[in-house]
Amino acid sequence: MPTPFSQNEIRRLISMFEVYGDFLVGAPFGNGNVNDTFQLTFDQGGIRLHYILQRINSNVFKAPVKVMENVAKVTSHILKKIKAAHNETRKRTIRLLKALDGKPYAFDDLGNCWRAYVFVEHARSYDVLETPEQAFRIAQGFGEFQEQLNDLPGRLHETIPDFHNTPKRIAQLEAAVKADACNRVKDVRKEIDFVLSRAAETDTLLKLHASGDIPERITHNDTKANNILIDDVTGEAVCVIDLDTVMPGLALYDFGDMVRSGTNPAEEDEVDLNKVGMRFDMYQGFYEGFIDTAGKFLTPAEHEYLPFSGKLITLEIGTRFLTDYLAGDIYFKTRRPNQNLDRCRTQFKLVESMEAQMNHMKDLLLK
């Protein structure tokens, strides 16, 4: 897909930040559904270095400055932890570039908020996992991320209130059904009924939080497998990325989204639902990896509801895709007609697969 930004425009945008060297080229990077991202190549004394330049989607993140304050606080804290380890490690964190005014972000002439950071070399992310070992490493990395932030002083901004409040997501779906802005409700009655038939259990984690059994933590809130980088040499999870949704949350939200995004061998918008299902060996990898690091601080209730969290977050994300489809595809980027509907159906098929294997998942808790 051609970029809407010329090379001169990209050069002008990166000039808002402190980068040394000569700009060579910028190109679209990644396949994110929200922000616009570019990989930039610079020449510094004959050495090619890469940076990421990213425009924060203001339609999604209404307070981009608060987003960046969270990101800066979290990455600074993790960097201190890495440096304090005093050992040979390939662990990394996002390193933000300072804008010319010293802030970790800059606004262009149109009021768009941009950020830039050092590209993490010799590591990659995976959209579809290949082995349970990869699942173990990814869950281990996200669990370590939560553990590193357990002693972060103060409270982060809640940049998207109720981001993982599933009952409110269902209420948004019901409002979209009532509005029927694009005359699409008649075609998705089955999907709507699928959500509503499971609505009664979606406040389970919220009730446990209200009772004090599940505490608030600093969480990533979007722990797709491709939001953590795996080292090309060691195979370890070395850097958590895409930190826009880092804010107060529940540990189970992070585990649940790992299970949702990493146990399914099919694409997120797969049209052949026969390819969709939860691979139990991948689930076991996620469970054991998360327990290896996050098990140091999880409460008994957090541990008990790990299997349920995967089903909950998968249902929630499917509900969001369905809501966006009914509203006219205004939140998630789409590249073809009905893509959000296909995304929704994939999530719901995955929910059914999790329900069929729930007892098997719970058996792991007893080991």
C-alpha positions as YAML, in Angstrom:
chain: A
units: angstrom
residues:
- id: 1
  name: MET
  ca: [0.00, 0.00, 0.00]
- id: 2
  name: PRO
  ca: [1.52, 3.37, -0.96]
- id: 3
  name: THR
  ca: [2.23, 5.76, 1.89]
- id: 4
  name: PRO
  ca: [0.22, 9.00, 2.01]
- id: 5
  name: PHE
  ca: [3.43, 10.73, 3.10]
- id: 6
  name: SER
  ca: [6.18, 11.74, 0.71]
- id: 7
  name: GLN
  ca: [9.83, 11.29, 1.60]
- id: 8
  name: ASN
  ca: [10.15, 15.03, 2.12]
- id: 9
  name: GLU
  ca: [7.22, 14.98, 4.55]
- id: 10
  name: ILE
  ca: [8.72, 12.07, 6.50]
- id: 11
  name: ARG
  ca: [12.05, 13.91, 6.57]
- id: 12
  name: ARG
  ca: [10.30, 17.02, 7.91]
- id: 13
  name: LEU
  ca: [8.43, 15.03, 10.57]
- id: 14
  name: ILE
  ca: [11.50, 13.25, 11.91]
- id: 15
  name: SER
  ca: [13.29, 16.61, 12.06]
- id: 16
  name: MET
  ca: [11.03, 17.41, 15.03]
- id: 17
  name: PHE
  ca: [13.17, 14.93, 17.02]
- id: 18
  name: GLU
  ca: [16.82, 14.75, 18.03]
- id: 19
  name: VAL
  ca: [18.29, 12.31, 15.51]
- id: 20
  name: TYR
  ca: [21.91, 12.48, 14.43]
- id: 21
  name: GLY
  ca: [22.92, 11.53, 10.92]
- id: 22
  name: ASP
  ca: [21.52, 11.80, 7.42]
- id: 23
  name: PHE
  ca: [17.99, 10.72, 6.56]
- id: 24
  name: LEU
  ca: [17.96, 8.19, 3.74]
- id: 25
  name: VAL
  ca: [14.46, 6.76, 3.41]
- id: 26
  name: GLY
  ca: [11.21, 6.12, 5.26]
- id: 27
  name: ALA
  ca: [8.67, 3.39, 4.53]
- id: 28
  name: PRO
  ca: [5.42, 2.07, 6.07]
- id: 29
  name: PHE
  ca: [6.11, -0.57, 8.68]
- id: 30
  name: GLY
  ca: [4.05, -3.30, 10.33]
- id: 31
  name: ASN
  ca: [0.39, -4.21, 10.04]
- id: 32
  name: GLY
  ca: [-1.17, -2.42, 13.01]
- id: 33
  name: ASN
  ca: [-4.86, -1.59, 12.96]
- id: 34
  name: VAL
  ca: [-4.64, 1.78, 14.74]
- id: 35
  name: ASN
  ca: [-1.54, 3.97, 14.34]
- id: 36
  name: ASP
  ca: [0.45, 4.99, 11.24]
- id: 37
  name: THR
  ca: [3.99, 3.61, 11.52]
- id: 38
  name: PHE
  ca: [7.14, 4.15, 9.45]
- id: 39
  name: GLN
  ca: [10.60, 2.65, 9.60]
- id: 40
  name: LEU
  ca: [13.30, 5.22, 8.87]
- id: 41
  name: THR
  ca: [16.86, 4.57, 7.76]
- id: 42
  name: PHE
  ca: [19.64, 6.99, 8.68]
- id: 43
  name: ASP
  ca: [23.31, 7.05, 7.79]
- id: 44
  name: GLN
  ca: [25.50, 7.84, 10.78]
- id: 45
  name: GLY
  ca: [29.16, 7.93, 9.86]
- id: 46
  name: GLY
  ca: [28.73, 5.20, 7.29]
- id: 47
  name: ILE
  ca: [26.60, 2.97, 9.53]
- id: 48
  name: ARG
  ca: [22.94, 2.37, 8.72]
- id: 49
  name: LEU
  ca: [20.64, 2.80, 11.71]
- id: 50
  name: HIS
  ca: [16.89, 2.45, 11.89]
- id: 51
  name: TYR
  ca: [14.22, 4.32, 13.81]
- id: 52
  name: ILE
  ca: [10.46, 4.09, 14.13]
- id: 53
  name: LEU
  ca: [8.31, 7.17, 13.51]
- id: 54
  name: GLN
  ca: [4.68, 6.84, 14.51]
- id: 55
  name: ARG
  ca: [1.59, 9.01, 14.39]
- id: 56
  name: ILE
  ca: [-0.74, 8.36, 17.32]
- id: 57
  name: ASN
  ca: [-4.34, 7.88, 16.20]
- id: 58
  name: SER
  ca: [-6.19, 10.71, 17.92]
- id: 59
  name: ASN
  ca: [-9.56, 9.15, 17.11]
- id: 60
  name: VAL
  ca: [-8.62, 6.23, 19.34]
- id: 61
  name: PHE
  ca: [-6.38, 7.96, 21.88]
- id: 62
  name: LYS
  ca: [-8.14, 11.19, 22.79]
- id: 63
  name: ALA
  ca: [-5.33, 12.28, 25.15]
- id: 64
  name: PRO
  ca: [-2.07, 11.45, 23.33]
- id: 65
  name: VAL
  ca: [0.05, 13.43, 25.79]
- id: 66
  name: LYS
  ca: [-1.17, 11.21, 28.62]
- id: 67
  name: VAL
  ca: [-0.43, 8.16, 26.48]
- id: 68
  name: MET
  ca: [3.13, 9.35, 26.01]
- id: 69
  name: GLU
  ca: [3.56, 10.23, 29.68]
- id: 70
  name: ASN
  ca: [2.61, 6.62, 30.49]
- id: 71
  name: VAL
  ca: [4.97, 5.21, 27.87]
- id: 72
  name: ALA
  ca: [7.86, 7.40, 29.01]
- id: 73
  name: LYS
  ca: [7.34, 6.51, 32.67]
- id: 74
  name: VAL
  ca: [7.09, 2.78, 32.01]
- id: 75
  name: THR
  ca: [10.07, 2.52, 29.65]
- id: 76
  name: SER
  ca: [12.27, 4.61, 31.94]
- id: 77
  name: HIS
  ca: [11.42, 2.36, 34.89]
- id: 78
  name: ILE
  ca: [12.12, -0.83, 32.94]
- id: 79
  name: LEU
  ca: [15.40, 0.57, 31.61]
- id: 80
  name: LYS
  ca: [16.55, 1.19, 35.18]
- id: 81
  name: LYS
  ca: [15.69, -2.42, 36.04]
- id: 82
  name: ILE
  ca: [17.67, -3.72, 33.06]
- id: 83
  name: LYS
  ca: [20.70, -1.59, 33.93]
- id: 84
  name: ALA
  ca: [20.53, -2.55, 37.59]
- id: 85
  name: ALA
  ca: [20.75, -6.25, 36.71]
- id: 86
  name: HIS
  ca: [24.49, -5.79, 35.98]
- id: 87
  name: ASN
  ca: [24.72, -8.90, 33.84]
- id: 88
  name: GLU
  ca: [25.07, -9.81, 30.21]
- id: 89
  name: THR
  ca: [21.55, -9.59, 28.87]
- id: 90
  name: ARG
  ca: [19.83, -8.98, 25.58]
- id: 91
  name: LYS
  ca: [16.76, -7.59, 27.34]
- id: 92
  name: ARG
  ca: [15.65, -4.26, 25.97]
- id: 93
  name: THR
  ca: [12.90, -1.69, 26.19]
- id: 94
  name: ILE
  ca: [11.64, 0.94, 23.81]
- id: 95
  name: ARG
  ca: [14.04, 3.92, 23.79]
- id: 96
  name: LEU
  ca: [12.10, 7.08, 22.99]
- id: 97
  name: LEU
  ca: [13.77, 9.92, 21.12]
- id: 98
  name: LYS
  ca: [13.40, 13.39, 22.57]
- id: 99
  name: ALA
  ca: [11.69, 16.07, 20.55]
- id: 100
  name: LEU
  ca: [13.55, 19.36, 20.10]
- id: 101
  name: ASP
  ca: [11.77, 20.75, 23.17]
- id: 102
  name: GLY
  ca: [12.88, 17.77, 25.27]
- id: 103
  name: LYS
  ca: [9.50, 16.04, 25.39]
- id: 104
  name: PRO
  ca: [9.02, 12.42, 24.23]
- id: 105
  name: TYR
  ca: [6.52, 13.51, 21.56]
- id: 106
  name: ALA
  ca: [5.89, 16.32, 19.09]
- id: 107
  name: PHE
  ca: [2.89, 17.83, 17.33]
- id: 108
  name: ASP
  ca: [2.91, 18.63, 13.62]
- id: 109
  name: ASP
  ca: [1.25, 21.67, 12.00]
- id: 110
  name: LEU
  ca: [-2.06, 19.79, 11.74]
- id: 111
  name: GLY
  ca: [-2.14, 18.92, 15.43]
- id: 112
  name: ASN
  ca: [-1.15, 15.26, 15.00]
- id: 113
  name: CYS
  ca: [0.92, 13.77, 17.79]
- id: 114
  name: TRP
  ca: [4.09, 11.93, 16.73]
- id: 115
  name: ARG
  ca: [6.72, 9.90, 18.56]
- id: 116
  name: ALA
  ca: [9.99, 8.33, 17.49]
- id: 117
  name: TYR
  ca: [12.13, 5.61, 18.99]
- id: 118
  name: VAL
  ca: [15.13, 3.45, 18.29]
- id: 119
  name: PHE
  ca: [14.33, 0.41, 16.17]
- id: 120
  name: VAL
  ca: [15.06, -2.83, 18.02]
- id: 121
  name: GLU
  ca: [17.49, -4.74, 15.83]
- id: 122
  name: HIS
  ca: [17.99, -8.52, 15.58]
- id: 123
  name: ALA
  ca: [14.57, -9.35, 17.00]
- id: 124
  name: ARG
  ca: [11.19, -9.95, 15.45]
- id: 125
  name: SER
  ca: [7.54, -10.48, 16.29]
- id: 126
  name: TYR
  ca: [5.27, -13.29, 15.17]
- id: 127
  name: ASP
  ca: [1.66, -12.96, 14.01]
- id: 128
  name: VAL
  ca: [1.07, -16.71, 14.15]
- id: 129
  name: LEU
  ca: [3.11, -18.80, 16.57]
- id: 130
  name: GLU
  ca: [4.83, -21.93, 15.36]
- id: 131
  name: THR
  ca: [5.73, -23.81, 18.56]
- id: 132
  name: PRO
  ca: [4.65, -24.07, 22.22]
- id: 133
  name: GLU
  ca: [8.17, -22.93, 23.11]
- id: 134
  name: GLN
  ca: [7.45, -19.59, 21.43]
- id: 135
  name: ALA
  ca: [4.23, -19.33, 23.44]
- id: 136
  name: PHE
  ca: [6.18, -20.06, 26.63]
- id: 137
  name: ARG
  ca: [8.74, -17.35, 25.85]
- id: 138
  name: ILE
  ca: [6.11, -14.75, 24.96]
- id: 139
  name: ALA
  ca: [4.09, -15.37, 28.12]
- id: 140
  name: GLN
  ca: [7.29, -15.36, 30.14]
- id: 141
  name: GLY
  ca: [8.14, -11.96, 28.65]
- id: 142
  name: PHE
  ca: [4.74, -10.41, 29.32]
- id: 143
  name: GLY
  ca: [4.74, -11.82, 32.84]
- id: 144
  name: GLU
  ca: [8.17, -10.30, 33.43]
- id: 145
  name: PHE
  ca: [6.85, -6.99, 32.07]
- id: 146
  name: GLN
  ca: [4.14, -6.95, 34.74]
- id: 147
  name: GLU
  ca: [6.61, -8.01, 37.43]
- id: 148
  name: GLN
  ca: [9.02, -5.19, 36.47]
- id: 149
  name: LEU
  ca: [6.25, -2.64, 36.90]
- id: 150
  name: ASN
  ca: [4.91, -3.92, 40.19]
- id: 151
  name: ASP
  ca: [6.91, -1.33, 42.12]
- id: 152
  name: LEU
  ca: [6.36, 1.61, 39.74]
- id: 153
  name: PRO
  ca: [5.44, 4.55, 41.98]
- id: 154
  name: GLY
  ca: [2.18, 6.39, 41.47]
- id: 155
  name: ARG
  ca: [-0.69, 5.48, 39.17]
- id: 156
  name: LEU
  ca: [-0.63, 5.68, 35.39]
- id: 157
  name: HIS
  ca: [-3.22, 7.59, 33.40]
- id: 158
  name: GLU
  ca: [-6.23, 5.54, 32.37]
- id: 159
  name: THR
  ca: [-5.96, 6.59, 28.73]
- id: 160
  name: ILE
  ca: [-8.96, 4.58, 27.52]
- id: 161
  name: PRO
  ca: [-11.39, 4.24, 30.43]
- id: 162
  name: ASP
  ca: [-13.02, 0.81, 30.73]
- id: 163
  name: PHE
  ca: [-10.85, -0.57, 27.92]
- id: 164
  name: HIS
  ca: [-11.42, -4.17, 29.03]
- id: 165
  name: ASN
  ca: [-14.80, -3.63, 30.68]
- id: 166
  name: THR
  ca: [-16.64, -6.36, 28.78]
- id: 167
  name: PRO
  ca: [-20.16, -5.51, 30.03]
- id: 168
  name: LYS
  ca: [-19.72, -1.96, 28.71]
- id: 169
  name: ARG
  ca: [-18.48, -3.33, 25.39]
- id: 170
  name: ILE
  ca: [-21.67, -5.36, 25.20]
- id: 171
  name: ALA
  ca: [-23.70, -2.23, 26.00]
- id: 172
  name: GLN
  ca: [-21.93, -0.50, 23.10]
- id: 173
  name: LEU
  ca: [-22.91, -3.40, 20.86]
- id: 174
  name: GLU
  ca: [-26.53, -3.10, 21.95]
- id: 175
  name: ALA
  ca: [-26.46, 0.63, 21.15]
- id: 176
  name: ALA
  ca: [-25.00, -0.12, 17.71]
- id: 177
  name: VAL
  ca: [-27.72, -2.70, 17.12]
- id: 178
  name: LYS
  ca: [-30.39, -0.18, 18.06]
- id: 179
  name: ALA
  ca: [-28.91, 2.51, 15.81]
- id: 180
  name: ASP
  ca: [-28.26, 0.12, 12.92]
- id: 181
  name: ALA
  ca: [-26.43, 2.95, 11.16]
- id: 182
  name: CYS
  ca: [-25.52, 0.89, 8.08]
- id: 183
  name: ASN
  ca: [-28.55, -1.43, 7.91]
- id: 184
  name: ARG
  ca: [-26.38, -4.43, 8.75]
- id: 185
  name: VAL
  ca: [-28.16, -5.87, 11.80]
- id: 186
  name: LYS
  ca: [-30.36, -8.14, 9.69]
- id: 187
  name: ASP
  ca: [-27.27, -10.00, 8.46]
- id: 188
  name: VAL
  ca: [-25.68, -10.68, 11.86]
- id: 189
  name: ARG
  ca: [-28.50, -11.80, 14.14]
- id: 190
  name: LYS
  ca: [-26.65, -15.04, 14.88]
- id: 191
  name: GLU
  ca: [-23.51, -13.18, 15.98]
- id: 192
  name: ILE
  ca: [-25.50, -10.75, 18.14]
- id: 193
  name: ASP
  ca: [-27.28, -13.63, 19.88]
- id: 194
  name: PHE
  ca: [-23.92, -15.35, 20.44]
- id: 195
  name: VAL
  ca: [-22.74, -12.38, 22.51]
- id: 196
  name: LEU
  ca: [-25.95, -11.79, 24.42]
- id: 197
  name: SER
  ca: [-26.24, -15.45, 25.42]
- id: 198
  name: ARG
  ca: [-22.92, -15.12, 27.25]
- id: 199
  name: ALA
  ca: [-23.38, -11.62, 28.66]
- id: 200
  name: ALA
  ca: [-24.27, -12.73, 32.20]
- id: 201
  name: GLU
  ca: [-20.77, -14.05, 32.97]
- id: 202
  name: THR
  ca: [-18.80, -11.14, 31.55]
- id: 203
  name: ASP
  ca: [-18.64, -9.21, 34.84]
- id: 204
  name: THR
  ca: [-16.92, -12.09, 36.67]
- id: 205
  name: LEU
  ca: [-13.47, -10.49, 36.87]
- id: 206
  name: LEU
  ca: [-14.89, -7.07, 37.69]
- id: 207
  name: LYS
  ca: [-16.72, -8.54, 40.68]
- id: 208
  name: LEU
  ca: [-13.55, -10.27, 41.86]
- id: 209
  name: HIS
  ca: [-11.70, -6.97, 41.57]
- id: 210
  name: ALA
  ca: [-14.40, -5.15, 43.51]
- id: 211
  name: SER
  ca: [-14.19, -7.75, 46.29]
- id: 212
  name: GLY
  ca: [-10.41, -7.35, 46.52]
- id: 213
  name: ASP
  ca: [-9.60, -10.88, 45.34]
- id: 214
  name: ILE
  ca: [-8.03, -9.55, 42.14]
- id: 215
  name: PRO
  ca: [-5.93, -6.37, 42.55]
- id: 216
  name: GLU
  ca: [-5.35, -3.59, 40.06]
- id: 217
  name: ARG
  ca: [-1.96, -3.82, 38.37]
- id: 218
  name: ILE
  ca: [-0.07, -2.04, 35.60]
- id: 219
  name: THR
  ca: [-0.88, -4.03, 32.50]
- id: 220
  name: HIS
  ca: [-0.18, -3.88, 28.79]
- id: 221
  name: ASN
  ca: [-3.82, -4.53, 27.84]
- id: 222
  name: ASP
  ca: [-3.03, -5.53, 24.26]
- id: 223
  name: THR
  ca: [-0.79, -8.59, 24.60]
- id: 224
  name: LYS
  ca: [-1.06, -9.96, 21.10]
- id: 225
  name: ALA
  ca: [1.84, -12.24, 20.28]
- id: 226
  name: ASN
  ca: [3.16, -9.67, 17.81]
- id: 227
  name: ASN
  ca: [3.49, -7.04, 20.54]
- id: 228
  name: ILE
  ca: [6.60, -8.63, 21.96]
- id: 229
  name: LEU
  ca: [9.91, -9.08, 20.16]
- id: 230
  name: ILE
  ca: [11.74, -12.40, 20.13]
- id: 231
  name: ASP
  ca: [15.54, -12.34, 19.92]
- id: 232
  name: ASP
  ca: [16.84, -13.83, 16.67]
- id: 233
  name: VAL
  ca: [19.72, -15.56, 18.47]
- id: 234
  name: THR
  ca: [18.43, -16.72, 21.84]
- id: 235
  name: GLY
  ca: [14.72, -17.13, 21.11]
- id: 236
  name: GLU
  ca: [13.95, -15.16, 24.28]
- id: 237
  name: ALA
  ca: [11.30, -12.47, 24.56]
- id: 238
  name: VAL
  ca: [13.45, -9.35, 24.81]
- id: 239
  name: CYS
  ca: [11.24, -6.29, 24.35]
- id: 240
  name: VAL
  ca: [7.55, -5.48, 24.84]
- id: 241
  name: ILE
  ca: [6.28, -3.02, 22.23]
- id: 242
  name: ASP
  ca: [3.11, -1.10, 21.32]
- id: 243
  name: LEU
  ca: [2.71, 0.45, 24.76]
- id: 244
  name: ASP
  ca: [-0.16, 2.84, 23.98]
- id: 245
  name: THR
  ca: [-2.60, 0.89, 26.14]
- id: 246
  name: VAL
  ca: [-0.30, 0.43, 29.14]
- id: 247
  name: MET
  ca: [-2.38, 1.62, 32.08]
- id: 248
  name: PRO
  ca: [-4.10, 0.32, 35.20]
- id: 249
  name: GLY
  ca: [-5.77, -3.03, 34.58]
- id: 250
  name: LEU
  ca: [-5.98, -6.65, 35.64]
- id: 251
  name: ALA
  ca: [-3.25, -9.23, 35.11]
- id: 252
  name: LEU
  ca: [-5.84, -11.60, 33.68]
- id: 253
  name: TYR
  ca: [-6.58, -9.19, 30.83]
- id: 254
  name: ASP
  ca: [-3.01, -9.59, 29.63]
- id: 255
  name: PHE
  ca: [-3.03, -13.36, 29.93]
- id: 256
  name: GLY
  ca: [-6.42, -13.61, 28.26]
- id: 257
  name: ASP
  ca: [-5.35, -11.63, 25.22]
- id: 258
  name: MET
  ca: [-2.22, -13.75, 24.85]
- id: 259
  name: VAL
  ca: [-4.40, -16.84, 24.73]
- id: 260
  name: ARG
  ca: [-6.81, -15.20, 22.30]
- id: 261
  name: SER
  ca: [-4.17, -14.05, 19.86]
- id: 262
  name: GLY
  ca: [-1.62, -16.82, 20.16]
- id: 263
  name: THR
  ca: [-3.45, -20.13, 20.36]
- id: 264
  name: ASN
  ca: [-5.34, -19.79, 17.08]
- id: 265
  name: PRO
  ca: [-3.37, -21.00, 14.01]
- id: 266
  name: ALA
  ca: [-5.56, -19.01, 11.62]
- id: 267
  name: GLU
  ca: [-5.40, -15.35, 10.69]
- id: 268
  name: GLU
  ca: [-7.46, -12.90, 12.73]
- id: 269
  name: ASP
  ca: [-9.77, -12.34, 9.74]
- id: 270
  name: GLU
  ca: [-9.84, -15.95, 8.50]
- id: 271
  name: VAL
  ca: [-12.94, -16.65, 6.39]
- id: 272
  name: ASP
  ca: [-12.65, -20.46, 6.60]
- id: 273
  name: LEU
  ca: [-13.75, -21.07, 10.17]
- id: 274
  name: ASN
  ca: [-12.72, -24.72, 9.93]
- id: 275
  name: LYS
  ca: [-9.16, -23.46, 10.36]
- id: 276
  name: VAL
  ca: [-9.98, -21.68, 13.62]
- id: 277
  name: GLY
  ca: [-9.54, -23.21, 17.06]
- id: 278
  name: MET
  ca: [-7.53, -23.09, 20.27]
- id: 279
  name: ARG
  ca: [-4.40, -25.23, 20.13]
- id: 280
  name: PHE
  ca: [-4.12, -26.70, 23.60]
- id: 281
  name: ASP
  ca: [-0.35, -27.18, 23.38]
- id: 282
  name: MET
  ca: [-0.02, -23.45, 22.73]
- id: 283
  name: TYR
  ca: [-2.30, -22.68, 25.67]
- id: 284
  name: GLN
  ca: [-0.14, -24.85, 27.91]
- id: 285
  name: GLY
  ca: [2.94, -22.97, 26.72]
- id: 286
  name: PHE
  ca: [1.33, -19.64, 27.57]
- id: 287
  name: TYR
  ca: [0.17, -20.89, 30.96]
- id: 288
  name: GLU
  ca: [3.54, -22.30, 32.00]
- id: 289
  name: GLY
  ca: [5.47, -19.28, 30.70]
- id: 290
  name: PHE
  ca: [3.23, -16.79, 32.48]
- id: 291
  name: ILE
  ca: [3.36, -18.71, 35.73]
- id: 292
  name: ASP
  ca: [7.15, -18.84, 35.45]
- id: 293
  name: THR
  ca: [7.39, -15.06, 35.87]
- id: 294
  name: ALA
  ca: [4.01, -13.67, 36.95]
- id: 295
  name: GLY
  ca: [3.49, -16.57, 39.34]
- id: 296
  name: LYS
  ca: [5.71, -14.68, 41.78]
- id: 297
  name: PHE
  ca: [2.90, -12.22, 42.51]
- id: 298
  name: LEU
  ca: [-0.43, -13.66, 41.32]
- id: 299
  name: THR
  ca: [-3.13, -14.05, 43.94]
- id: 300
  name: PRO
  ca: [-5.04, -17.36, 44.26]
- id: 301
  name: ALA
  ca: [-8.04, -15.85, 42.46]
- id: 302
  name: GLU
  ca: [-5.88, -14.56, 39.62]
- id: 303
  name: HIS
  ca: [-4.43, -18.03, 39.22]
- id: 304
  name: GLU
  ca: [-7.81, -19.74, 39.34]
- id: 305
  name: TYR
  ca: [-9.35, -17.59, 36.62]
- id: 306
  name: LEU
  ca: [-6.52, -17.78, 34.09]
- id: 307
  name: PRO
  ca: [-8.48, -20.24, 31.88]
- id: 308
  name: PHE
  ca: [-11.63, -18.12, 31.97]
- id: 309
  name: SER
  ca: [-9.72, -14.97, 31.03]
- id: 310
  name: GLY
  ca: [-8.90, -16.27, 27.55]
- id: 311
  name: LYS
  ca: [-12.55, -16.89, 26.78]
- id: 312
  name: LEU
  ca: [-13.60, -13.51, 28.22]
- id: 313
  name: ILE
  ca: [-11.13, -11.42, 26.25]
- id: 314
  name: THR
  ca: [-11.81, -13.34, 23.04]
- id: 315
  name: LEU
  ca: [-15.53, -12.72, 23.43]
- id: 316
  name: GLU
  ca: [-14.85, -9.06, 24.18]
- id: 317
  name: ILE
  ca: [-12.63, -8.51, 21.13]
- id: 318
  name: GLY
  ca: [-15.13, -10.28, 18.91]
- id: 319
  name: THR
  ca: [-17.84, -8.03, 20.31]
- id: 320
  name: ARG
  ca: [-15.76, -4.96, 19.47]
- id: 321
  name: PHE
  ca: [-15.23, -6.15, 15.89]
- id: 322
  name: LEU
  ca: [-18.98, -6.77, 15.55]
- id: 323
  name: THR
  ca: [-19.83, -3.36, 17.01]
- id: 324
  name: ASP
  ca: [-17.43, -1.64, 14.62]
- id: 325
  name: TYR
  ca: [-18.90, -3.54, 11.68]
- id: 326
  name: LEU
  ca: [-22.40, -2.37, 12.61]
- id: 327
  name: ALA
  ca: [-21.18, 1.22, 13.04]
- id: 328
  name: GLY
  ca: [-19.57, 1.31, 9.60]
- id: 329
  name: ASP
  ca: [-15.96, 0.24, 10.30]
- id: 330
  name: ILE
  ca: [-14.91, 3.47, 11.98]
- id: 331
  name: TYR
  ca: [-12.44, 2.19, 14.61]
- id: 332
  name: PHE
  ca: [-10.40, -0.71, 13.23]
- id: 333
  name: LYS
  ca: [-8.64, -0.27, 9.92]
- id: 334
  name: THR
  ca: [-10.04, -2.44, 7.15]
- id: 335
  name: ARG
  ca: [-8.57, -3.40, 3.80]
- id: 336
  name: ARG
  ca: [-11.62, -5.07, 2.31]
- id: 337
  name: PRO
  ca: [-15.41, -5.24, 2.76]
- id: 338
  name: ASN
  ca: [-16.68, -7.32, 5.70]
- id: 339
  name: GLN
  ca: [-13.22, -7.66, 7.23]
- id: 340
  name: ASN
  ca: [-14.47, -6.68, 10.69]
- id: 341
  name: LEU
  ca: [-17.30, -9.18, 10.37]
- id: 342
  name: ASP
  ca: [-14.82, -11.92, 9.47]
- id: 343
  name: ARG
  ca: [-12.67, -10.87, 12.43]
- id: 344
  name: CYS
  ca: [-15.72, -11.12, 14.67]
- id: 345
  name: ARG
  ca: [-16.68, -14.58, 13.43]
- id: 346
  name: THR
  ca: [-13.14, -15.85, 13.92]
- id: 347
  name: GLN
  ca: [-13.18, -14.71, 17.56]
- id: 348
  name: PHE
  ca: [-16.52, -16.32, 18.25]
- id: 349
  name: LYS
  ca: [-15.42, -19.64, 16.74]
- id: 350
  name: LEU
  ca: [-12.36, -19.43, 19.00]
- id: 351
  name: VAL
  ca: [-14.62, -18.85, 22.02]
- id: 352
  name: GLU
  ca: [-16.49, -22.05, 21.19]
- id: 353
  name: SER
  ca: [-13.20, -23.93, 20.96]
- id: 354
  name: MET
  ca: [-12.13, -22.62, 24.37]
- id: 355
  name: GLU
  ca: [-15.46, -23.59, 25.91]
- id: 356
  name: ALA
  ca: [-15.04, -27.13, 24.59]
- id: 357
  name: GLN
  ca: [-11.57, -27.37, 26.19]
- id: 358
  name: MET
  ca: [-12.24, -25.45, 29.41]
- id: 359
  name: ASN
  ca: [-12.03, -28.46, 31.73]
- id: 360
  name: HIS
  ca: [-8.75, -29.50, 30.14]
- id: 361
  name: MET
  ca: [-7.43, -25.96, 30.69]
- id: 362
  name: LYS
  ca: [-8.50, -26.04, 34.33]
- id: 363
  name: ASP
  ca: [-6.68, -29.33, 34.85]
- id: 364
  name: LEU
  ca: [-3.38, -27.47, 34.45]
- id: 365
  name: LEU
  ca: [-4.19, -25.45, 37.58]
- id: 366
  name: LEU
  ca: [-3.93, -28.61, 39.67]
- id: 367
  name: LYS
  ca: [-0.44, -29.57, 38.55]
...
